[in-house]
Amino acid sequence: MRKIAKRNNRKGMGTVEVVIIIAVLVALALLFRTGLMEYGQKVMDFCFDDSKISSAF
């Protein structure tokens, strides 16, 4: 009798795990979107603030 080794067939497990991780990250981003948008706006305002540039000339 030949035994069929179906237990060792793990093809596709990585794909399922990646899809679950992406779904969790998207759910967290949607849940905290207002906080993330405010934080991103503060970072962008700080980075592109012209008053931070000192004129050396």
Backbone as a chain_set.jsonl record, in Angstrom:
{"seq": "MRKIAKRNNRKGMGTVEVVIIIAVLVALALLFRTGLMEYGQKVMDFCFDDSKISSAF", "coords": {"N": [[0.823, -1.186, 0.0], [0.438, 2.217, -0.773], [1.238, 5.175, 0.855], [-0.3, 8.27, 1.021], [1.037, 11.36, 1.363], [-0.402, 13.85, 2.615], [-0.214, 15.59, 4.65], [2.223, 16.913, 4.592], [2.016, 18.727, 2.585], [2.189, 21.942, 2.242], [1.726, 24.056, 0.625], [0.95, 27.337, -0.255], [0.411, 28.305, 2.281], [1.9, 30.5, 3.143], [0.852, 32.569, 1.607], [-1.761, 32.853, 2.591], [-1.241, 33.68, 5.191], [0.008, 36.171, 4.712], [-2.096, 37.589, 3.529], [-3.896, 37.716, 5.68], [-2.414, 39.265, 7.507], [-2.2, 41.68, 6.063], [-4.909, 42.361, 5.948], [-5.457, 42.827, 8.66], [-3.768, 45.038, 9.142], [-4.918, 46.952, 7.428], [-7.443, 47.169, 8.618], [-6.712, 48.259, 11.11], [-5.625, 50.684, 10.254], [-7.909, 51.903, 9.187], [-9.419, 52.109, 11.495], [-7.964, 53.846, 13.14], [-7.723, 56.133, 11.566], [-8.192, 58.948, 11.722], [-6.475, 59.848, 13.743], [-4.036, 59.024, 12.635], [-3.986, 60.57, 10.323], [-3.856, 63.167, 11.399], [-1.384, 63.026, 12.724], [0.32, 62.546, 10.536], [-0.08, 64.943, 9.151], [1.017, 66.795, 10.96], [3.702, 65.991, 10.933], [4.355, 66.49, 8.241], [3.931, 69.265, 8.133], [5.937, 70.1, 9.889], [8.242, 69.242, 8.531], [8.188, 70.679, 6.125], [8.203, 73.345, 6.821], [8.845, 76.644, 6.262], [9.853, 78.543, 7.996], [11.707, 77.319, 9.546], [14.027, 77.292, 8.169], [17.116, 78.752, 8.141], [18.435, 81.759, 7.005], [21.469, 82.04, 5.496], [22.634, 83.985, 4.067]], "CA": [[0.0, 0.0, 0.0], [1.163, 3.483, -0.825], [0.671, 6.21, 1.708], [-0.313, 9.598, 0.412], [1.449, 12.317, 2.397], [-1.084, 15.126, 2.44], [0.148, 16.463, 5.768], [3.419, 17.683, 4.282], [1.725, 19.668, 1.513], [1.894, 23.233, 2.866], [1.761, 25.056, -0.434], [-0.068, 28.36, -0.104], [0.271, 28.775, 3.655], [2.484, 31.831, 3.224], [-0.078, 33.506, 0.993], [-2.872, 33.073, 3.518], [-0.722, 34.478, 6.304], [0.23, 37.535, 4.24], [-3.417, 38.203, 3.337], [-4.437, 38.012, 7.009], [-1.65, 40.391, 8.061], [-2.611, 42.891, 5.338], [-6.273, 42.688, 6.374], [-5.368, 43.406, 10.006], [-3.178, 46.371, 9.021], [-5.924, 47.833, 6.825], [-8.47, 47.411, 9.637], [-6.15, 49.188, 12.09], [-5.507, 51.991, 9.611], [-9.248, 52.483, 9.112], [-9.879, 52.379, 12.848], [-7.239, 54.986, 13.681], [-7.382, 57.004, 10.445], [-8.144, 60.377, 12.075], [-5.224, 60.059, 14.469], [-2.918, 58.879, 11.703], [-3.994, 61.728, 9.423], [-3.363, 64.315, 12.165], [0.046, 62.821, 12.933], [0.977, 62.763, 9.245], [-0.128, 66.379, 8.841], [1.996, 67.463, 11.832], [5.041, 65.66, 10.431], [4.551, 67.201, 6.981], [4.066, 70.683, 8.451], [7.256, 70.308, 10.482], [9.287, 69.021, 7.521], [8.142, 71.672, 5.057], [8.013, 74.667, 7.4], [9.885, 77.54, 5.764], [10.418, 79.331, 9.086], [12.819, 76.541, 10.139], [15.212, 77.502, 7.353], [17.809, 79.992, 8.489], [19.112, 82.32, 5.832], [22.886, 82.254, 5.755], [23.137, 85.029, 3.192]], "C": [[0.87, 1.253, 0.0], [0.445, 4.49, 0.062], [0.763, 7.547, 0.984], [-0.035, 10.606, 1.524], [0.81, 13.666, 2.126], [-0.724, 16.105, 3.554], [1.314, 17.365, 5.426], [3.207, 18.696, 3.168], [1.284, 20.99, 2.134], [1.966, 24.368, 1.847], [0.625, 26.059, -0.229], [-0.238, 28.885, 1.306], [0.83, 30.186, 3.803], [1.548, 32.892, 2.667], [-1.226, 33.844, 1.935], [-2.415, 33.95, 4.685], [-0.518, 35.928, 5.899], [-1.098, 38.254, 4.059], [-4.032, 38.568, 4.684], [-3.724, 39.201, 7.634], [-2.055, 41.69, 7.376], [-4.01, 43.319, 5.763], [-6.279, 43.329, 7.76], [-4.799, 44.815, 9.949], [-4.165, 47.371, 8.414], [-7.015, 48.164, 7.84], [-7.965, 48.393, 10.686], [-6.026, 50.593, 11.509], [-6.867, 52.668, 9.504], [-9.772, 52.879, 10.49], [-9.243, 53.656, 13.401], [-6.917, 56.03, 12.614], [-7.323, 58.472, 10.82], [-6.859, 60.702, 12.82], [-4.014, 59.98, 13.562], [-2.835, 60.068, 10.75], [-3.461, 62.97, 10.14], [-1.862, 64.206, 12.385], [0.822, 63.066, 11.634], [1.0, 64.233, 8.863], [0.885, 67.151, 9.681], [3.423, 67.219, 11.338], [5.327, 66.43, 9.146], [4.717, 68.702, 7.221], [5.441, 70.986, 9.032], [8.355, 70.202, 9.424], [9.33, 70.133, 6.479], [7.88, 73.084, 5.561], [9.166, 75.567, 6.969], [10.511, 78.373, 6.877], [11.575, 78.606, 9.776], [14.123, 76.766, 9.375], [15.847, 78.815, 7.743], [18.558, 80.493, 7.259], [20.548, 82.667, 6.182], [23.434, 83.405, 4.931], [22.762, 86.372, 3.701]], "O": [[1.892, 1.328, 0.682], [-0.777, 4.632, 0.021], [1.797, 7.891, 0.41], [-0.78, 10.692, 2.5], [1.41, 14.526, 1.482], [-0.913, 17.313, 3.409], [1.385, 18.486, 5.929], [4.123, 19.449, 2.838], [0.122, 21.138, 2.512], [2.241, 25.514, 2.203], [-0.528, 25.667, -0.05], [-0.983, 29.844, 1.505], [0.258, 30.991, 4.539], [1.466, 33.996, 3.206], [-1.611, 35.007, 2.054], [-3.134, 34.856, 5.106], [-0.842, 36.831, 6.671], [-1.208, 39.429, 4.408], [-4.633, 39.634, 4.811], [-4.371, 40.06, 8.233], [-2.235, 42.705, 8.049], [-4.271, 44.512, 5.921], [-7.029, 44.275, 8.002], [-5.296, 45.704, 10.639], [-4.23, 48.519, 8.854], [-7.464, 49.308, 7.916], [-8.713, 49.273, 11.112], [-6.293, 51.578, 12.197], [-6.973, 53.878, 9.706], [-10.485, 53.873, 10.627], [-9.915, 54.453, 14.056], [-5.926, 56.748, 12.747], [-6.48, 59.195, 10.29], [-6.225, 61.723, 12.552], [-3.077, 60.767, 13.693], [-1.742, 60.519, 10.409], [-2.699, 63.742, 9.557], [-1.143, 65.195, 12.244], [1.865, 63.721, 11.645], [1.989, 64.718, 8.313], [1.541, 68.061, 9.176], [4.248, 68.132, 11.329], [6.423, 66.967, 8.978], [5.553, 69.341, 6.582], [6.044, 72.009, 8.707], [9.297, 70.994, 9.428], [10.408, 70.488, 6.002], [7.39, 73.929, 4.812], [10.326, 75.288, 7.274], [11.623, 78.87, 6.701], [12.34, 79.227, 10.514], [15.202, 76.463, 9.884], [15.209, 79.866, 7.688], [19.23, 79.726, 6.569], [20.803, 83.49, 7.061], [24.6, 83.766, 5.087], [23.104, 87.382, 3.087]]}, "num_chains": 1, "name": "protein.A"}
